[in-house]
C-alpha cells in the first residue's frame, strides 16, 4: 500500500512531449518519469533513470503537471511501481481529471492500480533477458482499458509473443495488444510482414519519439 505518512516520490524528469507509442500515439502528453528499476533489459533506452533523480512531494508533482495544461499523462520509468507512492500519484492524477496511462514492466503486481488508469504492461520476451521476471498473474487483472506490449528482438521473440497472445487470449481481454520492434535489433518492416503473414489481431507500432528526437532525454 502507498506510504501515506511520506507522500514523496523520486523523479528523474517531468516533461511535455508527443506520445511515441501505445493507444495515445501522437498526442501531446506530460511524462512523469520515476527513478529506479529492478530489471535490466538488454534493450533499455532509459538507463539514466536507474538512479539519482530528485525527491518531490506529490503536491509539487501535481503542480508541475498542471503547469503544462495537459489532457494526457504518462507515468513511466524506470519501473514506476517500484515506488509504493506511485499508486497514490496515479489516483490523484485521475481525480484531477487527466487521462492517465502507466508504463510498467509486468514484473510487479498491478492489481492495486486505480482502474481508471490504462495500464500499458510490457511482457518481457526471452531475448530481453528478463522474461523470468514476468508476473503472469497480472494478466487476470487487466481489462479493456489496458494494453499489453511485446518488444520483439528476434524471430524467436515474435513466436513467443504470438504464443502468449493466444495463451492468454489477449485480444478481447485487453484494449490493445502491441508488437514493437526492438530498435536496432529487428527491422520494422520485417516485424510488420510477420504480423501480416500470420494475420495476427495485434497492433504493430514503432517508437515515434526515436525518429523525432533520437531518444534525447526530455523528449
C-alpha positions in Angstrom: 0.0 0.0 0.0 1.1 3.6 -0.5 3.0 5.2 2.3 0.6 8.0 3.3 3.0 9.2 6.0 5.6 10.2 3.5 3.9 11.3 0.2 7.0 11.8 -1.9 8.5 10.1 -5.0 11.9 10.1 -6.6 11.7 11.5 -10.1 14.1 11.6 -12.9 12.2 14.1 -15.0 8.8 15.7 -15.9 8.4 16.9 -19.5 5.8 17.7 -22.1 6.2 16.0 -25.5 4.5 13.8 -28.1 3.5 10.3 -27.0 5.6 7.9 -29.1 3.7 4.7 -28.6 0.6 2.9 -27.2 -3.0 3.9 -27.6 -2.4 7.7 -27.4 0.4 7.7 -30.1 1.0 11.1 -31.4 -0.9 13.0 -28.7 0.7 15.8 -26.7 1.4 14.2 -23.3 3.1 15.1 -20.0 5.6 12.3 -19.0 6.3 11.8 -15.3 9.4 9.6 -15.2 10.1 8.0 -11.9 13.6 6.8 -10.8 14.6 3.2 -10.2 14.0 -0.1 -11.8 14.7 -3.7 -10.6 15.0 -5.0 -14.2 17.9 -4.7 -16.6 16.5 -5.4 -20.1 19.2 -5.6 -22.7 17.5 -3.0 -25.0 16.7 -0.5 -22.2 16.8 3.1 -23.5 16.3 4.8 -20.2 19.2 3.5 -18.1 19.7 7.1 -16.9 16.6 6.7 -14.8 18.0 3.8 -12.8 19.4 6.0 -10.1 19.7 9.6 -9.0 16.7 11.8 -9.6 15.0 14.3 -7.2 12.7 13.7 -4.3 9.5 15.6 -4.8 6.2 15.8 -2.9 3.1 14.6 -4.7 1.7 18.2 -4.4 4.8 19.5 -6.2 4.5 16.9 -8.9 0.8 17.8 -9.4 1.7 21.5 -9.6 4.3 20.8 -12.2 2.0 18.7 -14.3 -0.7 21.3 -14.1 1.6 24.0 -15.4 1.5 22.3 -18.8 -2.3 22.3 -19.0 -2.2 18.8 -20.5 -5.0 16.3 -21.3 -2.9 13.2 -21.2 -0.4 12.0 -18.6 2.0 9.0 -18.8 3.7 7.8 -15.7 6.8 5.9 -16.7 10.3 5.0 -15.5 12.3 3.1 -14.7 9.7 0.9 -13.2 7.1 3.3 -11.5 5.5 0.6 -9.4 8.8 0.0 -7.6 7.9 3.1 -5.5 4.7 2.4 -3.5 3.6 6.1 -3.5 3.2 5.8 -7.3 -0.3 4.3 -6.6 -1.3 7.5 -4.7 0.1 9.7 -7.5 -1.9 7.8 -10.1 -5.1 8.1 -8.1 -4.6 11.9 -7.6 -3.9 12.4 -11.3 -7.2 10.7 -12.2 -9.0 12.7 -9.6 -7.7 15.8 -11.2 -9.4 14.8 -14.5 -6.5 13.8 -16.6 -6.4 10.7 -18.9 -3.6 8.7 -17.4 -1.5 5.8 -18.6 1.1 3.7 -16.6 4.0 2.1 -18.3 5.0 -1.0 -16.3 7.2 -4.0 -16.9 4.7 -6.5 -15.7 7.2 -7.8 -13.1 5.4 -6.1 -10.2 1.8 -6.5 -9.1 -0.6 -4.3 -10.9 -3.8 -5.2 -9.0 -3.6 -2.2 -6.8 -3.5 0.3 -9.7 -6.6 2.5 -9.9 -8.9 1.0 -12.6 -9.2 4.4 -14.3 -5.6 4.1 -15.4 -4.7 2.5 -18.7 -2.0 0.0 -17.7 0.5 -0.5 -20.5 2.1 -3.7 -19.4 5.2 -4.9 -21.1 5.5 -8.7 -21.1 9.2 -9.3 -21.3 10.4 -11.5 -24.2 13.1 -14.1 -23.8 15.7 -12.0 -25.7 15.1 -9.1 -23.3 17.0 -11.2 -20.7 14.2 -10.6 -18.2 11.4 -13.0 -19.2 11.9 -14.9 -16.0 10.6 -11.8 -14.1 7.2 -11.8 -15.8 4.4 -12.0 -13.2 1.8 -13.8 -15.3 -0.9 -13.5 -12.7 -1.1 -9.8 -13.6 -2.9 -10.7 -16.8 -6.1 -11.7 -14.9 -6.3 -8.1 -13.5 -6.3 -6.5 -16.9 -9.3 -5.3 -18.9 -10.3 -3.4 -22.0 -8.9 -0.1 -20.6 -5.4 -1.8 -20.5 -2.7 -2.6 -23.1 -0.1 -5.4 -23.3 3.1 -4.7 -25.2 5.8 -7.0 -26.5 9.2 -5.7 -27.6 10.4 -8.0 -30.2 14.1 -8.6 -30.5 14.2 -11.7 -32.9 12.0 -14.2 -34.7 12.1 -16.4 -31.6 10.7 -13.4 -29.6 8.0 -13.0 -32.2 7.0 -16.6 -32.0 7.0 -16.5 -28.2 4.9 -13.3 -28.2 2.4 -14.9 -30.6 2.1 -17.9 -28.3 1.5 -15.7 -25.2 -1.1 -13.7 -27.1 -3.0 -16.8 -27.9 -2.4 -18.5 -24.5 -3.9 -15.6 -22.5 -6.5 -14.7 -25.3 -5.3 -11.1 -25.1 -7.3 -9.8 -28.0 -10.7 -9.1 -26.4 -9.3 -9.3 -22.9 -7.3 -6.0 -23.2 -7.9 -3.0 -25.3 -4.7 -3.3 -27.4 -2.0 -5.9 -28.0 1.1 -4.1 -29.2 4.1 -5.6 -31.0 7.0 -3.3 -31.3 10.4 -3.9 -32.9 13.4 -3.5 -30.7 15.2 -0.6 -32.2 18.4 -1.8 -34.0 17.6 -5.5 -33.4 14.6 -6.2 -35.7 13.8 -4.4 -38.9 10.4 -2.7 -38.5 9.4 -3.9 -42.0 10.3 -7.5 -41.1 8.1 -7.5 -38.0 5.2 -5.9 -39.9 5.5 -8.7 -42.6 5.4 -11.4 -39.9 2.3 -9.9 -38.4 0.5 -9.7 -41.8 1.6 -13.2 -42.8 0.1 -14.7 -39.7 -2.9 -12.4 -39.7 -2.4 -11.6 -36.0 -5.0 -9.5 -34.2 -2.4 -7.2 -32.8 -1.3 -3.6 -33.4 2.2 -3.0 -35.0 3.9 0.0 -33.5 7.1 1.9 -33.8 8.6 4.2 -31.2 7.8 7.6 -32.8 10.0 9.5 -30.4 13.1 7.7 -31.6 12.6 9.0 -35.1 11.7 12.6 -33.9 14.3 13.1 -31.2 16.7 10.1 -31.3 16.0 9.2 -27.7 17.2 12.6 -26.3 16.2 12.9 -22.6 13.3 15.3 -22.1 11.6 14.1 -25.3 
